[in-house]
Every structure is written in structure tokens, then in C-alpha cells.
Amino acid sequence: MTIFSATLAELFFPFFLTFGVTSFILVMQRVYTLITLMVEKLFSLSDVGLMLFYLLPDVFTIAIPLGVVGAVFITVIRQSVDSEIICLRAAGKSLWSYSLPVLLFGLLWTVATAGLSVWLQPLGYQKFTELQAKIIKANADEKLRPGRFNYQFGQKVIQIGARSADNELSDIFIADRVQTGSSSIILADAGHIAVDDATKQVLFKLRNGAVYSPGSTPGVLRTVNFERLSYRLSFQPQGSSKTRRLKRTTTEALWREAQAFKPDSLAYHRWMLEFYSRLTLPLACLVFALTAIPMAIVEPRSGRSGSFLRAVFLVVTFYIIWIGFKNLVKSGKAPPEILWLPLMLVLVYGLFRLWQVNADVSILSLLARKAKGT
């Protein structure tokens, strides 16, 4: 077995180890939420498992780059401590040639992550939203019983007076479960439950009613009458409707829809932000693989803890900058293309460090040479 294939093969076990641990941690939050819904809202176990399955591409998109960092650091540290890298360099091999199997490894997972981010992640969100709407509607049809208060829909309490054979409801009462100074009450003569095909939201289609809310004068209610009102039902907040729509939109449609807005508008920034997020995050696998090589190399007699701290520093620094730039784009203070900058910064740093370690040149010696030259 050649050095190239041996190094490439060694990367996979620590990758799956790091990827598995990271995925488990990321999944636990979603599992807790779904299990809570199953217990409190009487979801079936199969529905909970299917909803979790649809969210896995989103989890894996984050976990794979972290797995690449863990794989490269563990492999390079092991080879450093066992003096394998020293032997390779003594045999005339440069760190550039040593990096080739690591770069191929990063490229393979870049392609895999791109497939998840560009195609499977929006498809998963589409299926998740459709299943969620189906469950909400089924619960509404089943649990809205005449004369009973229903607490299954978020922080709302709902009561109906009667239900016809075709699921037409009458004498409808909707209010906040916990009354506050801004709480409103909705009364309607009739209505029915429907799913909006465009937004995949479950709507209570109310007819002939009124909304009672606190007025400007204390103790006086403001009344707004309506003939038709679409009231959204949900189990719990799942992000804004705009965020949900972006997440389930295909990548091709994201680009196409973004072009309909003015380049300086917040809508354009929001759509292109999602588009560039799906492209930049997979490339982090390749950039992390390159940058981790010089950061993980240690002297055989030195400790390993410092290298693992550098791994954490690399990941945390990248995501802090990446998320910070995302917030700037969301607020319209920076163009969406700025999302490429964190990748470029880490890449330049990785190339510089790799050259520096390969040439056995320290920053102090560079400064000394520059001072002598001047």
C-alpha cells in the first residue's frame, strides 16, 4: 500500500467517529423537541421518526465539516507523534505532497456535503413541512370536539360549538391560553380547517366573526368585524414563515426568485443569503482539510492537547465569522457575496501556514530577515 492510499484510508475511521458524535449532539435537540410533541400532542412514534429523518440532511450538512476537521487532526497528530511525518520529510517528501490524500479526502466530503446542502436539505424541509401540516390538520379534525376546550395548538385555547358531518365547524372561540394586556379574542359563526398548498400552513378558515382586542382606553375593547379570516394553526413556533419558505425552496428556484428583486433590497439579500449558504458551507470541508494539516503537526515529544485546542479554535473562529457575516447580510449592511470571505481568509491562512511549516520558517525569522534587508 502506498503512502497516499494508506493516509487516505486512515482518515475515514476518525472521520466517522467525529461525525457520529457531532451528529448525535446536534440531533438530540431535535429529538427532545419531537419527543415532547409526541408525549404532549399524542404524535405517533412513526411520525416522529419520519420528521427526524427529514431533518437529518440539515444536521449532516453541519456535522460533516466538523468530522473532516476531527479526522485530519487525529490522523496528522498520530503520524506526528509516531515520527512518520519526520521520516517522510527526511526521505525528501514535502508537506505539499503529503497534503494530497488529505485534500482528496476533503474534496470527497465537499461533494457529499454539496449534495446534501443543495438538493437533499430543501427536499427534507419540504417533506417535513408537508408532514407537519398533515399532522396538524389531522389533530385539528380529531381533537376539536364540541363543547370542549382544546389546548393542542401552541399557546392558544380553542372551543367549538358544533361540528357537521362534512367537518364544518360553528360557534368558534379562540383566545390566548395565558391572557396578557395585548391578548385578543376571536369569535366566529362558522369555519373549517384547510391546508394552504403554497405555504403548507394549516389555516382555520373563519367566517362572519369579530376580533376583540384591548383599545387605547383602559377597560374598553376594540372590535374588528370580519366576513372571512384565515387563522394559522401550529403546534409551536418553527421559525418565521419567510425562513421556512426559504429552507424548502430548491436551490435553482432560490437563484431564480432572487433575480426578481432589486439587488439592494432586503428581499434580494435574504434569498441570496440562503443560496450562498448552501454553496459555502460544503466548501468548508476542503478548506478545513487544508488548514488543519499545519495546525495539527506537533513535535513527537510535545503534548497533543494544544493541537486539539487549535482544532476547536479553527472551527469556532470560522463559524463566528461566517455567522457574523450572515447577520450583516440579513440586515442589508453587506452584500451576500461577503459570505465567501470567511472561506478565503481560512484558506489563505492555511496555505501560509503550510508553506511556513514546510519551509521551517517562523514568523520571528521572517521579521528578522525583513529587518536585515532594510
N, C-alpha and C positions, 0 to 999 in steps of 0.2 A: 504494500500500500504506500503510495507517495505521500509526501508531507502535505500536499494540497488536499487530497481526499481525506487523510487522517484528521487534519484540523477541521475540515468541513463536517465530518461525521461527529467529531467530539462536541460540536456546538449544539447539537439537537437535544441531547438529554437535559443539560441545564436550561435550555430554552423552554422545553415543555414543563420542567419543574417550576421555573419562574412564572411562566404563562398560566399554569394551573393555579398557583397560589394567588396570583393577582386577579385572575378571573373569579375565583371563589370569593375574594373580598368584595369585588365590585358587584357580584351577583347577590350577595347576602342582603344588601339594602333593598333590592327589588323583590327578593324572596320574602323579606319581612313584610313589605307593603302588600304583596299579593296574598300571603297567608292571612294577614289581618283582614283583608277584604273577604277571604273565604270564610273566616270564622264569623265576622260581624255581618256580612251581607249574604251568607249562605251560598257562596260560589261553589261549583263542583271542583273536585281536585283536577279533573281533566282540563277544565277551562283555565285554571291557574297554571298548570303545566304548559299549556299551549301559549298563554300570554307570555310566560317566561321565555319560552322557545323563540318567540318573535322578537324579543328584546336582546337575544344573545349577539346578533351582529354588532349592535351598538357597544356591548361590553367588550367583545373581541377586538374591535377597532382600537380601543384604548389599551387593552391588555397585551396585544402583540408587540407594539414598540417597546413596552416595558420588558417583555420577555426577551427581546433582542438585546437590550442593554444587559440584562442579567446573564444571558448566555455568553456574551463576549467578555464581560468582566470575569466571570467564573473561569472560563477557558483560558484567557490570557494570564490571569493571576496564577492558575495552576501550572501553566507552562513556564511562567517566570520563576516561580518558586523551585520548580524542578530543573532549572537551568537550561531548559530546552531552547528558549529564545537566544540565550547566550551562545549555545552550541551552533545554532543556525547562523548567527551573525559571525561567529568565528569561522564558519565554513564559507563565508562570502555572500550569504543571503542578506539582502536589505529588508528593512521593515516594509518597504513598498511591496515587495514580492510576498512577504509574509501576510500582508493585508488582503491579498486576492481572494482566498477562500472565505474570509470574513465578509468582504464586500459582496461576494456572490450570495452568501447566506443572507445578508441584509437585503439584497435585491429580490431574492425569492419571497421573503416575507413582505417586502414592499408591494409586490404584485398581488399577493394574497390579501393584504390589508386593503389595497385599492379595490379589489373585487367586492370585499365586504362593504367598504365605505361608499362606493359609487353605485352599486347595484343592490346588494342584499339588505343593507341598512334601511333605505327608503321603502323597500318591499316589506321588510319586517314591520316598520311603523304603519304601513297601510293595513297589513293583516291585523296588527294589534288594535288599531283604531276601529276596524270593522268588527272584530270580535267584541271589543268593549261596548260598542253601540248595540250589538246584538244582545249582550248580556243585560245591559241597562234596560232595553226595551222589554226583554223577557221578564225581568224583575218588576218593571212597572205594570205590565199586563197581569202578572201573577199576584203581586202584593198590595196593589191599590184596591182595598176592599171597602165597600160602602160602610160608612159609619165608624171606621177605624182611623186612628192617626198613624201615619207612615213616616218613619224616620230613616229610611234607607238611602236617601239622596242627599249626601253631603250634610250641610248644616240647616236643612230645610225640613219642615213638617208639612205633610200634605194630607188632606182629607177629602173624600168624595162622598156625594150623597147617594148616587145610584150608578149602576153600570148596565148597559143594554146588551143584547145578545151579540151585537157587532162591535163590542168594546167601546161604544160611545159613552162618555162619562158626563155626569151632570152635577150641579151644585158643588163646585170645586173651591177649596180653600187652600192657600199656600202662604206660609209665613216663615220667618227665621226661627230656628229652633231656640236660639238664645236672643231675646229681644234687647236691642240697643236703642240709642237715641236716633239712629238713622234707619231703623228697621221699617220695612214696608209689608203690607198685607195685600194679597191678591184674591179677589173673589170673582168667579166666572160662572155663568149659567151652564156652559157645556164645553166640551173639548175632547181631544183624543191624542194618543201617543203616536208619533211618527218619527222616522229617521230621515234626515236630510241627506240626499245622495251626494251632494257636493262636499259638504263639510264633515259628513259621517257623525253628526251630532244627533242625540235623541232630544226631540222637541215636544213640549206639551203645547199642542195647538189649541189655544183657548179662544172662546167666542163669547161676546156680549158680557163684559165684566168691567171691573174697576180696580185701580191700584190706589191704595190708601197709604200715604207716607207723611211723616211729620212736616208741618208747614213752618213758615217763618215765625209765626206767633205760637208761643208755648201752649200746648193743650189743644191746638187746632190742627186737624188733619187736612192734608191737601189731597184732593180726589182727582184722578185722571181716568176718565171713562174710555173704553176701547171696544171696538167691534171684533177685532182679531188681534191676538198677541201670541207670538212664538216664544215660549219659555224653555230654556235649555235645562235638561236634567243631567246630573252627573253624580257619581259616587263620591268623588273627591277631586280637588284640582289636579290636573295633569299638565300644567303649563298653559300659556295663553293659546287662544285659537290660532293666532298667527304662527307661533312656534310649532304647533302640531301640524299645521298645513305645510310649512317648510320641510319638516322632518320626513313627511311621507311623500313629498314631491320627488319625482325621478330627477336624476342629475341633468339629463338632457332638457327636461322641462324647466329646471331652475335657470339654466342659461337663457333659454328662450323667453321665459317670463320676465327675467331681469332686463332684457333689452327693451321692454315696453315702457320702462320708467326712465326718467331723466337721470343722467349719471351723478348729479349732485343731490338727488333726493334720498331720503332715509329708506324708502322702499327699495331702491336700487341697491343701497348699501346692505340692507338686510338679506336680500335674495343672493347677492354675490358673496356675502359673507358665508352663507351656508354652502355655496358652490365651492369656494376656495378652501373651506374647512375640510370638505371631503377629499380634496386633492393634496393638501399639505400634510395632513396627519399621516397618511401612508408613507410619504417620503421620509418621515421621521425615522422609520426603520433603517433606511440606508445611511442617513446622516448619523444616527446613534451608533451604528456598527462601526463606521469610520472613526468617529470621535472617541469611542470607548477604548480603542486599541492603545494609543499612547497613554491614556489616563489610567489604564489597568496594569501597565507594565511596572513591576516592582523589582527591587533587588532581592535576590534569594534569601538573604539574611534579615530582611526587613519584615515588619508585620504586614498583615493583609487588611487590617481594619481601615487604614487610611484610603485604600483603593475603593472599598465599598462605600465609604463616605463620599468619595468623588463620584461614584455612580449615582448616589442619591442627589448630589449637587447638580449633576448634569441633567437629570430628569426634571428636578424641581425648577431649576433655572429656565429650562426650555418652556415648560408649561406655564410658568408665571409670565414670561414674556409673551407667549402665544395667546394666553387668555387676556392679558392686558391689552394687546393689540386688537383682539376681538371686541373688547368693550369700547375701544376708541372708534372702531368701525361702526358699531351699533349706534353710538351717539352721533355719528356723522362727522367726527373730528379727524378722521383719517380715511384714505381710500381703501377699498377692500384688498387691493394688491399688496398692502403692507403686511398681510398675513404670511407672505413668503419670506419676510425679513428674518424672523427667528431661525428658520432653517438655514438661511445664508450665513447668519452670524455663527451658528454652531458649526457649520461646515467649514468656514474659514478658520475658526479656532482649531478644529480637528486636523485640518491639513497642516496648519502651522505647527501644532504640537507633534504631529507625526514626523514632519521634516526635522524638527528640533531634536527629538529623541533619536531619530535615525542618524543624524549628524553629530550626536553627542555635544550639542551646543546648548548652553544655558543662557537665560536672559541676561545674567550678570556678565557673562563673557561677551555677549553681543554688545552690551553697553560699553564694556571696556574697549572693545575693538573700535567702536564708533568714536570713543573719546580719543584714542590714539590716532585715529585717522584725521581728526580735526586738529 
